[in-house]
């Protein structure tokens, strides 16, 4: 048996998880033992949003995830050009919903 065959990881995904969940906001909190990332879908004009998914990492895995994401973003930008940073885009705080009037 070759060495590579012994190191392969067999990963399964259910249909429900494979569909994914859209999120346009991530809230990150941490303690000395873990990082918690809540993924939220904030919809315009909706005053309340729900957490769609919560992922809990050890600090070591959070750092490995960050490095993997940085590498993937670099590869994406190399193939598709720079991703515009949200700080360069002015987003109105009402997200297109009703605005208050005095």
WOCORMO-V67741 format. One line per field, one symbol per residue. ss: DSSP state (A for helix, B for strand, O for the rest). phi: phi as a letter, one per 30 degrees, with the letter a starting at -180 (. if undefined). A space follows every 50 residues. Layout:
BEGIN
ss->???
phi->???
END
This chain:
BEGIN
ss->OOAAAAOOOOOOOOAAAAAOOOOOBBBBBBOOOOBBBBBBOOOOOOOOOO BBBBBBBOAAAAAAAAAAAAAAAAAAAAAAOOOOOAAAOOOOOOOOOOOO OO
phi->.dedddcdccccbddddddibdbbabccbabdcacccccbccceicdbbc ddabcccdeddddddedddedddddddddbjddddeddcdcdddhiddcd bc
END
